[in-house]
């Protein structure tokens, strides 16, 4: 699979098939550092609680609370440049987990990631998912399987577990697949003799509830990350004032010497009230 060279090309593929693969975004050194920090967390964690989580799968949630090597993936410029075109400004990080499939894991149920938002299909995605390959993704070791074009389906179109249109997303370690929250997909079965590890940061519209309560899960550790990551965790304001704490910007809670002018929050607030408390000027 040839990676798209530009964001425009990536967006064309996303629009046409619902997913796109960006190959080898991480260097070998980044992959090694990621494995060194994340794999012990995965192996120390419990196996999935049900077939959907995977009874032969280790999942570790809220990774930014536990593994700082994940940060370059969460805010990778190639990925965020694409997500910037698909979600509204001030979008949030809705989930961030490691998915470590052991040999013998079975296929996951076919699903789409933003199905818990009760909005009829077809519709725009409320969330955008990414899955990063820490190990090579192959058809044998449980590569994510997708149904191309299914992001456009309506509510009456439901695939079954044996849908012949499912295809594995084969990609080398260090690559990422980006897909619409409305794309039908599943985790594949691991029929190999080795584990398959992946990291999955997911993003959602700024007005949607996050899957993981990131501000509680990451806590004070959020202060270690970039302003962009802190904003995606929830230390941000979606204009005019969604996300405030005690009437002010939540960054005040974790930043010494917080400056409202730097975040632009004070300017947005002033404009809002100058318009008489309306999001857009009256005609």
C-alpha positions as CSV (number, residue, x, y, z in Angstrom):
1,X,0.0,0.0,0.0
2,X,1.4,3.4,-1.0
3,X,0.9,6.2,1.5
4,X,-0.6,9.4,0.3
5,X,1.9,12.1,-0.2
6,X,-0.2,15.0,0.9
7,X,-3.1,15.8,3.3
8,X,-5.4,16.4,0.3
9,X,-4.6,12.9,-1.1
10,X,-5.2,11.4,2.3
11,X,-8.6,13.2,2.6
12,X,-9.6,11.9,-0.8
13,X,-9.0,8.3,0.3
14,X,-10.8,8.9,3.5
15,X,-13.8,10.3,1.7
16,X,-13.8,7.4,-0.8
17,X,-13.1,4.4,1.3
18,X,-13.4,5.6,4.9
19,X,-9.8,5.0,5.9
20,X,-6.3,5.8,4.9
21,X,-2.9,4.3,5.9
22,X,0.2,6.5,6.6
23,X,3.2,4.2,6.5
24,X,6.3,4.5,8.7
25,X,5.6,7.7,10.5
26,X,7.7,6.6,13.5
27,X,11.4,6.0,13.5
28,X,12.9,2.7,14.7
29,X,14.2,4.6,17.8
30,X,10.7,5.9,18.6
31,X,9.2,2.4,18.2
32,X,11.8,0.9,20.5
33,X,11.2,3.6,23.1
34,X,7.4,3.0,22.8
35,X,7.8,-0.8,23.3
36,X,10.1,-0.3,26.3
37,X,7.5,1.8,28.1
38,X,4.2,0.4,26.9
39,X,4.7,-3.4,26.7
40,X,5.4,-3.8,30.4
41,X,2.2,-1.9,31.1
42,X,0.2,-4.2,28.7
43,X,1.7,-7.4,30.1
44,X,1.0,-6.3,33.7
45,X,-2.6,-5.5,33.0
46,X,-5.6,-7.8,33.0
47,X,-7.0,-9.5,29.9
48,X,-10.3,-8.3,28.4
49,X,-13.5,-8.7,30.4
50,X,-15.6,-9.9,27.4
51,X,-15.2,-11.0,23.8
52,X,-15.4,-7.4,22.6
53,X,-12.4,-6.2,24.7
54,X,-10.8,-9.6,23.9
55,X,-10.4,-12.4,26.3
56,X,-6.9,-12.9,24.9
57,X,-6.1,-9.2,24.7
58,X,-4.5,-6.8,27.1
59,X,-6.0,-3.3,27.1
60,X,-4.6,-0.4,29.0
61,X,-6.7,2.8,29.0
62,X,-5.8,6.5,29.6
63,X,-2.3,5.9,28.3
64,X,-1.2,9.5,28.7
65,X,-1.5,9.0,32.5
66,X,1.0,6.1,32.2
67,X,3.3,6.4,29.2
68,X,4.7,9.7,27.9
69,X,6.2,8.0,24.8
70,X,2.7,7.9,23.4
71,X,2.5,11.7,23.2
72,X,4.2,12.0,19.7
73,X,1.5,9.7,18.3
74,X,-1.4,11.6,19.9
75,X,-0.2,14.9,18.4
76,X,1.7,13.7,15.3
77,X,1.5,16.6,12.8
78,X,0.7,14.4,9.8
79,X,-2.3,12.9,11.6
80,X,-3.6,16.1,13.2
81,X,-3.4,17.9,9.9
82,X,-5.9,15.4,8.6
83,X,-8.1,15.4,11.7
84,X,-8.1,19.2,11.6
85,X,-10.1,18.9,8.3
86,X,-12.6,16.4,9.6
87,X,-13.6,17.7,13.0
88,X,-14.4,21.2,14.3
89,X,-11.8,23.3,16.0
90,X,-11.1,22.5,19.7
91,X,-11.8,18.7,19.1
92,X,-10.9,16.4,22.0
93,X,-9.1,13.2,22.7
94,X,-11.8,10.7,23.4
95,X,-9.8,7.6,24.0
96,X,-6.1,6.5,24.1
97,X,-5.3,2.9,24.7
98,X,-2.9,0.0,24.0
99,X,-4.4,-3.1,22.4
100,X,-2.1,-6.1,22.8
101,X,-3.4,-9.2,21.1
102,X,-2.1,-12.5,22.3
103,X,-1.9,-15.6,20.0
104,X,-5.3,-17.3,19.9
105,X,-7.3,-14.2,20.1
106,X,-10.5,-14.4,18.0
107,X,-12.1,-11.9,15.7
108,X,-13.8,-9.0,17.4
109,X,-17.5,-8.2,16.6
110,X,-17.9,-5.9,13.6
111,X,-18.7,-2.4,14.8
112,X,-18.2,1.3,14.2
113,X,-16.5,3.5,16.8
114,X,-18.9,6.4,17.3
115,X,-22.0,4.1,17.4
116,X,-22.8,5.2,20.9
117,X,-23.8,8.7,19.6
118,X,-27.5,8.4,18.9
119,X,-27.5,10.2,15.6
120,X,-29.1,8.5,12.5
121,X,-26.9,7.3,9.7
122,X,-25.8,8.3,7.1
123,X,-24.1,11.2,8.8
124,X,-20.7,12.9,9.3
125,X,-18.4,11.2,11.8
126,X,-18.6,12.4,15.4
127,X,-15.2,10.8,16.0
128,X,-12.0,9.9,14.1
129,X,-10.0,6.9,15.1
130,X,-6.3,6.1,14.6
131,X,-4.6,2.8,15.2
132,X,-0.8,2.8,15.3
133,X,1.1,-0.4,14.6
134,X,3.7,-1.1,17.3
135,X,4.3,-4.4,15.6
136,X,3.8,-5.2,11.9
137,X,0.1,-5.7,11.1
138,X,-0.5,-8.8,9.1
139,X,-3.5,-10.9,8.0
140,X,-2.3,-13.6,10.4
141,X,-1.6,-11.7,13.6
142,X,-4.9,-9.7,14.0
143,X,-4.6,-6.7,11.8
144,X,-7.6,-4.4,12.0
145,X,-10.2,-5.4,9.3
146,X,-12.3,-2.8,7.6
147,X,-15.2,-2.7,5.1
148,X,-14.2,0.0,2.6
149,X,-17.0,2.5,1.9
150,X,-19.1,1.4,4.9
151,X,-18.7,4.9,6.5
152,X,-21.5,6.0,4.1
153,X,-24.0,3.3,5.0
154,X,-27.4,4.0,6.5
155,X,-28.8,2.4,9.6
156,X,-30.4,-0.4,7.6
157,X,-27.1,-1.7,6.3
158,X,-25.6,-4.1,8.9
159,X,-22.7,-6.4,8.2
160,X,-22.3,-9.9,9.7
161,X,-19.2,-11.6,11.0
162,X,-18.6,-13.3,7.8
163,X,-19.0,-10.3,5.5
164,X,-16.8,-11.0,2.5
165,X,-16.0,-7.3,2.1
166,X,-13.9,-7.2,5.3
167,X,-10.2,-6.7,4.4
168,X,-7.2,-6.6,6.7
169,X,-5.2,-3.3,7.1
170,X,-1.7,-4.7,6.5
171,X,1.0,-2.2,7.4
172,X,4.6,-2.1,8.9
173,X,5.4,-1.1,12.5
174,X,5.4,2.6,12.9
175,X,2.5,3.2,10.6
176,X,-1.0,4.5,11.4
177,X,-4.4,3.8,9.9
178,X,-6.9,6.7,10.2
179,X,-10.6,6.0,9.8
180,X,-14.0,7.6,10.2
181,X,-15.9,6.8,13.4
182,X,-18.7,5.6,11.1
183,X,-16.5,2.9,9.3
184,X,-17.5,-0.7,10.1
185,X,-14.5,-2.6,11.2
186,X,-13.1,-5.1,13.8
187,X,-10.0,-6.4,15.3
188,X,-8.8,-9.5,13.5
189,X,-8.0,-12.9,14.9
190,X,-4.4,-13.5,16.0
191,X,-3.6,-16.8,14.3
192,X,0.2,-16.3,14.6
193,X,2.5,-17.5,17.3
194,X,3.4,-13.9,18.5
195,X,1.6,-11.0,20.1
196,X,0.4,-8.0,18.1
197,X,0.6,-4.6,19.8
198,X,-1.2,-1.4,18.7
199,X,-1.9,2.1,20.2
200,X,-5.2,3.7,19.5
201,X,-5.7,7.5,20.1
202,X,-9.2,8.6,19.1
203,X,-10.6,12.1,18.6
204,X,-14.1,13.5,18.9
205,X,-16.0,16.7,18.2
206,X,-15.6,19.4,20.8
207,X,-19.3,19.2,21.8
208,X,-19.4,15.4,22.2
209,X,-18.8,13.5,25.4
210,X,-15.5,11.7,25.5
211,X,-15.3,7.9,26.0
212,X,-12.7,8.3,28.7
213,X,-12.9,11.1,31.2
214,X,-9.4,12.4,30.3
215,X,-9.2,15.2,32.8
216,X,-9.8,12.8,35.7
217,X,-7.8,9.9,34.2
218,X,-4.6,11.9,33.4
219,X,-5.0,14.4,36.2
220,X,-2.0,16.6,37.2
221,X,0.2,14.7,34.8
222,X,-1.5,16.7,32.0
223,X,0.8,19.6,32.9
224,X,3.8,17.7,31.4
225,X,2.4,17.7,27.9
226,X,2.2,20.3,25.2
227,X,-0.5,22.9,25.1
228,X,-2.1,21.0,22.1
229,X,-2.4,17.8,24.1
230,X,-3.7,19.6,27.2
231,X,-6.4,21.2,25.1
232,X,-7.4,17.8,23.6
233,X,-7.6,16.3,27.1
234,X,-10.2,19.0,28.0
235,X,-8.0,21.9,29.3
236,X,-9.6,24.1,26.7
237,X,-12.8,26.1,25.9
238,X,-15.1,25.5,23.0
239,X,-16.6,28.9,22.3
240,X,-18.3,30.6,23.8
241,X,-17.8,28.8,27.1
242,X,-18.2,25.0,26.9
243,X,-15.7,23.4,29.3
244,X,-15.2,26.2,31.8
245,X,-14.4,25.7,35.5
246,X,-15.9,28.1,38.1
247,X,-16.5,30.5,35.3
248,X,-13.0,30.4,33.9
249,X,-10.5,28.5,31.7
250,X,-9.6,25.0,33.1
251,X,-5.9,25.6,32.3
252,X,-5.8,27.7,35.5
253,X,-5.9,24.5,37.5
254,X,-2.7,23.1,36.1
255,X,-0.7,26.1,34.8
256,X,1.3,28.4,37.2
257,X,0.9,32.0,36.0
258,X,-2.0,31.2,33.6
259,X,-2.4,33.9,31.0
260,X,-5.9,34.2,29.5
261,X,-4.7,36.4,26.7
262,X,-2.3,33.6,25.5
263,X,-5.1,31.0,25.1
264,X,-7.4,33.5,23.4
265,X,-10.1,32.7,25.9
266,X,-10.5,36.3,27.0
267,X,-10.8,37.6,23.4
268,X,-13.4,35.0,22.5
269,X,-15.4,35.8,25.6
270,X,-15.3,39.5,24.9
271,X,-16.5,39.0,21.3
272,X,-19.4,36.8,22.5
273,X,-20.7,39.3,24.9
274,X,-20.2,42.2,22.5
275,X,-22.6,40.3,20.2
276,X,-25.2,40.3,23.0
277,X,-24.6,36.7,24.0
278,X,-25.0,35.2,20.5
279,X,-22.6,32.8,18.7
280,X,-23.0,34.8,15.5
281,X,-24.0,38.4,15.0
282,X,-27.8,39.0,14.5
283,X,-28.9,39.9,11.0
